[in-house]
């Protein structure tokens, strides 16, 4: 990174030149299923901390830090904020200011499927909503295309063929390079894969929630076979992108000694509550002790546990959230120690049994 300064009253943020050592092997890249696309094992998600209530200078510093660490994927959705669209708009500014010269080295992904605008055409999975939302997302990002466009959730009322057809149109139009889905169960993932395969659409990923405390994808069955979503993804030739790997911060050191006032629970309890901390506190302490015995932070161990099958496993990337650059660097170290002994895995299962 090159540093420079400008005159008084002007932008004093250093001019950005990416770290020349960012591809030195510290960050492994996993192939998405049977596709040619590779993802960094750690990706940066822009859900909570890239809205208009957050510091733009910190957002910018986090993106620089991530890319310097070999994190090439930035994961967004149309309604990430607050307010809706803010994360895309702010990341578009960062692209223009810092990352535009590196566009071909980046994976930029966005989604549509949750509430975005009023009326009957701003939600779920209709062709009208998905394609209109993609156009709006590209405008906010200042891009001609995104690398992956996701259907963000299943729609019980729209035929799956229509939703998948919209993803196909997004790719054929050149506005997305690959199609993805998010929050799709095993049954619907298998059906979506078949439809997209028949349409000749490069379908590469399902983005789902998974962590030590939430292992639902391991038991999500198709009705015809067991093995869960991991097995379905492998059979379909796609990867899995994991979000909420740290259980909204529970699997970190933030809550070892109670609830800090500046924590998510302390000031923004929309997704994590005091009762969640209380019910998991003893487990958190035991997991933290196990992480320390491995020479890791709790967050690092939680990420390493997800990545334990390495670059050849069904999981292509783990998407982290962060509020400061140091957290990104801490999480990035998880890729260096993804091996677990049978005894360590058994201990994790005893502390936090799969539901």
N, C-alpha and C positions, 0 to 999 in steps of 0.2 A: 504494500500500500504506500503510495507516495503522498507526502504531506506538503501542503503549501498554505499560504494565508493571503487574504485580500484586505483591501483598505477598510477603514472604519465605516460602519453602516452597511457593509456588504456581507455576503454569505462567507463565513469563515470556515465552513466545512471543508476538510481536505479533499483535493481532487483524488479520485479513486483509480488506482491501478491494481488489478487483482494479483494476489500472491502467486508468484511464479511456481511455487511448490505445492499448489493446491491439489495436484494429481500425483502426489508422491507415493501413493499407496496406503495412506492412512485411512482413506474412505473407500471401502469396497463397493462395487456396483453389481447389483443382482439383475439377471435377465427376467423380464416379465413373461413368465410362462414359456411358450415356444416362439415368442416374437423376437425380433432383433433389438427391441428397446431395452435398455438397461436403466436402472434407477439407483441412486445412492441409497445405501442401507438406512441412512437417516435423512429425512426431508424436513423442510420447515413449513409448518402450517400457519396460515395468516388469519385464524379464526378470531381469537379473543383480543389480540393486542395490536391490530392494525386499523382500528376504526378512528373516527375523528375525535374521540375522547382521549386517545393515547398520544404520546409525544412522537412527532414525526422524526425528530433527530434520532431517537432511540430505534424506531422502525428501520431507519436508513442504516444505522450502525449494525443492527441485527442481520440485515440482508447482506451487507458487506462481510461480516464475520462468517456467516454461513457459507457464502461462496468461496471465501478464502480457505475454509476448512474442507472444501470438496463437496459441499452440499449443493447440488445443481438443481434440485427440484423445489419449486415454490408452489404450494397447494392453496387454492383459493376457492371461493364459491360466490355466486352473484349476491347473496344476502349477508355476507360476512361484513361486520361493522363493529359497533353501530356508527352511523345509520346504514341501512341497506346500500350496498354498492361502494361503501367507503374503503374497504380493504382493497378492492380492485383499483379504485381511483388512486389511493395512496401508493400502491405498488406500481401503478403506471407512472407516477412521478419519479419513483426510485429507478425504474427502468430508464426513463428519459435522462435522469441525472447521472446515473452510475453504471447501469448494467447493459445498456443498449449495445455497446461494442461486443458484448459477450452473448448476444441473443442465441446464436446457434449452439452455445454450450449450456443452455438452460432448458429445463423442462418446466413449462408454465401450464398449470392445469386449472380449470374452473368447472363449475357445476351449476345445474338448475334443477329444481324439484320442490324446494320449500317456498313458502310464501315470499313474494317479491313485490307485487304491486296489487292494488285493489281490483276487484271485479273477478269474473269467471276465468280470465285468461292469464292469471299471474301466479299459478301454483300447480303442483303435481307434474304430470307427464304428457300432456298433449303436445302434438306437433307444433301447434301455434305458439304455445308458451316456450317450449325448449328453444326453438329457432329464433324467436324474437329475443329471448334472454341472451342467447349467444351473441347476437349482433350488439346488444347493449353492453355486454361484458367486454367485447373487443374494443368498443368505443372508449370505455373507462380505462382499459389497460393501454390503449394506444397501439394495438397490435393488429396485424392482418390475420393472424391465426393463433390458436393455442395448441399445445402439444397433445393434451387429452381433454376431451369434453365429456363430462359425466352426467348421466341421469342420477340425480342426488338421492332419490328414494323411489320405492315401488309405488305405483298408482293403482289402487284396487278397482278404479272405474274406467280407466283407459286401456284399451287392448294393448298387450305387450308389443304386438307387431307394430302398432303406431308409434310407441315410444322408441323402439329400436330403429324403426324407419327414420325417425327424426335424427338419431345419432348417425345413421348411414348418410343422410343428406348433409349433415354437418361436415362429415369427412369428404364426401364427394365434391362439396362446394369449395374445398380447400381451407375452410375456416377452422378445422381441427385435423390433426394428423392421425389420431387414434381415438377410439371410443372406449368409454369406461362406464361402470355402474357403481353405485354406492348404497350401502344399507340393504342390499338384496339378499334374501335368504337362499339356501342351497337349491331348493326346487326352482325358484325363479331365475337364479343364475344359470342353471343348466338349460332352461328354456331360452333365455336371452342369448346364450352362447350359440345355440343351434340356429336361431333366427339370424343372428349377425353373420354366422358362418355361411349360411345360405345366400345372404346378400353380398358376400365378399368383403365385409367390413372388418378392418383390423381392430379387433376387440382384445384388449390387453390386461384389464385390471378390474377388480372389485374392491372398493374401499370400505372397510368395516371396522367396527369397534372391537378391541381385543386387549386384554391385559391380565395380570395375575389374578385380579379380583373378578374379572368378567371373561369367562371362557366359552361363551355361548356358541361360538363358531365351531368348536370342537365336537359339539353334539347336535348341531343343526343338520338334520338328515333329509334326504330326498324322498323318503317313503319307500324307496327301492333298495337302498344300501345305507350302511352306517359309515362313519368316518368324518362326517361333518363337511363344512364348507371348504376346508383345506383339500379334502379328497376331490370334491367337485371341481375346484379350481384347477387342480393338477390334470384331471381328466379333460377339462375344457381347454387346457393349454394357456391359461391366464395366470397372472400373479394376484397377490393380495397386498393391498396397501393398508396399513394398520393406523387407525387414529385412536386418540385417548389412551395411549400406551401407559401413561402414568396415572390413570384414573382421576383426571382433573386435578392432579397435584397430590393426591393421597400417597402415591408411591414415590415420594420425595422426602427430603428432610424438613419440609416446611412445618409439619404438624407433629414433630416428635415431642415437643414440649408445650403443646397447647395450640391455640389459634392466634397467630400474629395479627395485629390490627391491619397490616398492609397486605394480608393474604387475600386470596380469592374469596374464601369464606368470610373473612373479616369485613370486606367492603363491597363484594359483588356476588352475593349468594344465589345467583340465578341457576347455577348448574351443580353446585356443591354446597351442602348444608352442614351446620354444626353437628347434627345427628349422624351424618355420614362419618365425620371425623371420630365422634365418640364410639360408634359401633365398630370401627376398624382400628382403633388406636393401639390395642394390644398386638394385633397382627402386624401393624406398621413397625412397632418397636422390635418385634422378633425378626421381621424381614430385614430391618436395618442392621441388626446384629449379624445376620448371615451375610449381608452385603459387605460389611466391614471385614469379616473373616476372609472374603474373597479379594480384599483390597479395592473395593468399589464403593461409590456412593449408592444409596438406595435407588436413585433414578437410573444410574448406569446399570445396575443389576436388573432392574425391571425391563429395560430396553434390551439388554443382552439376552434375557430369558426369551423374549419374543423372537430374537434373531438366532436362537441357538442351533438351528439347522443349517445355518450358513447360506452362501450365495446360491446353492442349488435347491434350497427349500422352496415351498410355495409362497413364502412371504417375501415380497420384492423390496419393500421399504417400510419404515416406521416413521410416521409423521409426528413431529414434536411441536408443541407450542412453547413460546418463551416470552419473557417480559424484559430480558436484558441479554446482551451478548454473552456474558459469562455462562449463562445457562446452556446456550447452544454448544459452547466448547466443552462443557462438562458432559452433556449428552453425547456429543460426537465421539468421546472416548469409549463409549460402550461397545463400539464395533471391534475394539482391540481384544476383548475378552468374552467371547460368546460360547465358550466351552463350559459345560457343567458336569460335575461328577454325578453318578447315580444317587449318591447320598445327598448332594445339594438339591437335586430335583425332588427327591423324596421329602426333604425338609420343607421346601416351598409348598408342596402339596399338603403336608401336615398343617402348616401354618395357615394356608389359605386354600382349603379344599375346593376343587371344581364343583360348581353347582349342578 
